[in-house]
Amino acid sequence: EAATFAREQGFETEDIKEIARKTQALPKVNTKRQRIVVFTQGKDDTVLATENEVTTFPVLVSDQSEIVDTNGAGDAFVGG
């Protein structure tokens, strides 16, 4: 999804960190709060971009027996 967004925006890169950085820097209507960009990538590192930096976080591996339901997992992850 990030790569498709990048192409549509004309970012001319496939590097996920650079896509996150460029997405974070896009103009905003509400300039009172900074934009924070989070890209999840399944089992691959999660990418977080703020105004000052791009950081990656490894995905924690859970035992399949601990997973009850994955509905809404992505929304809950990003929402905190």
SULCORPE-V261638 format. One line per field, one symbol per residue. phi: phi as a letter, one per 30 degrees, with the letter a starting at -180 (. if undefined). A space follows every 10 residues. Layout:
BEGIN
phi: ???
END
This chain:
BEGIN
phi: .dddeddddi dhacdddddd ddddddebdc cdbddccbcc biddedcbbc dcacbcbddd dcdedddcac eidddddddj
END
